[in-house]
Amino acid sequence: MTGHAAEHERTMAFAEIALGQIKALRQAASPRNYEVWYAYATGYHPSLNQKINETLQQSGALTDADIEQIYETYLSPTRLTDRIDKVGHQVMGEIEQVMAMIDAAAGSANSYTESLADMSEKLGNSKDREGLRAIVEGLVQTAKEMEASNQKLEQRLHASKQEIDTLQENLEAVRTESLTDPLTQLANRKFFDTTLDDAIADARAKNEPLSLMMTDIDHFKNFNDSFGHLTGDQVLRLVAMSVKQNVKGQDTAARYGGEEFAIVLPNTVLRSAITVADHIRRAVMTKELMKRSTGEHLGRVTISVGVATLHKSDSAQTFIERTDACLYAAKRHGRNRVMCETDPEVAATGASVQVA
C-alpha cells in the first residue's frame, strides 16, 4: 500500500465517524457540521472534543448554536489572526501613549529651559538680596516640578515596558499555538514542513549529513475501534512522550498526520539516526496502556519506524517518500521494528516503493 493509499484509508475512516455522528444526532449534513465532527474524529483538538462531550452529557444534543460556537472557538481560520490583530492593536496603543508622554516630557523640558533662561536674565539684572532670593526659590520650584515630571515619565515608561513584555509573550503564545499540535504538544505539520526545508538548505550549505525518521503506530485503528477515541488519544500522547524524551537539541519532532510522526535530525548520520529510532521504539514498547475510566489494562503499544538520510538529488518531497518507503517496509515485515534505506528488504523493493 502506498503512502497515498494509506492516507486515503485514514481520512475515509475519519469521514465515516463524522458522518456517523451526524446521522446519530440527526443533524444536517452541512459543511460546518461535517468539519466539526471530522475534527472530533481526528482527535487533533482535544479541547474541542472535551467541549462536545460535556455538551452532549449535559443536554444530550448539539444545537446549531452549539456547533457554531464550537467552530468559532476551535476551528475558525480567522481565530489566530484575530488574536494576533488584537494584541498588535494593544501594542500600538501602548506605544502611542508612550510617545504622547515623551512629547509631554519634551514640552516640559522646553518650558524648563525657557524658565532657566528667564531666571538667568533676571539674575543678571537683580540688584538686591530679596530679588535674588525670589529668583533662587523660583529655580528650586521649577527644578522640583521637572523632577516630579521626570519621575512620572519614568514610572509610565516602566509600566509600558512591562505591558509590552506581556503582549510580546501573548504574541509568542499565539505563534507557538499556530505551530503546535494541540493533542501531542509536538510540532504540527506546518512547522515540520518549514523545518525540513530549512534543514535541507542548511545541511547543503554546511556539507553536513541530515537524517529523517518517520514512525507509525501499529494497529492504531484497532485501538480506536475497540476502545474509542479517548483511548486513541491516550495512545498518541504516549508515543509523543516517548519521542520527546529521546529527541534532543536541534532535532525536531512533529505529528506528521493521524498516527504518524516525523523527526528531523540535523547533522546526524544514518547509523546514529537508526540508534535514536530504536531507542524511541523500545521506549514506546515498555509502556503499558491502561484505560483511565476503568483501570483496565489494554496491553502494549508498538511502532514501526523508517529512517533515511539526505541524498544530493533530494527535494523535501523525495526525502519524505524514501523515508516513508522504509516505514512501510517495516510494517510489511512484521511491524515493531526500524528499517532504513540500506536494509535489503527496502533496497529490494526500491526506495520509492512503499508497502503496508
Secondary structure, 3 states (H helix, E strand, C coil): CCHHHHHHHHHHHHHHHHHHHHHHCCCCCCHHHHHHHHHHHHCCCHHHHHHHHHHHHHHCCCCHHHHHHHHHHHCCCCHHHHHHHHHHHHHHHHHHHHHHHHHHHHHHHHHHHHHHHHHHHHHHHCCCHHHHHHHHHHHHHHHHHHHHHHHHHHHHHHHHHHHHHHHHHHHHHHHHHHCECCCCCCECHHHHHHHHHHHHHHHHHHCCCEEEEEEEECCHHHHHHHHCHHHHHHHHHHHHHHHHHHCCCCCEEEEEECCEEEEEEECCCHHHHHHHHHHHHHHHHCCEEECCCCCCEEEECCEEEEEEECCCCCCHHHHHHHHHHHHHHHHHCCCCCEEECCCHHHHHHCCCCCCC
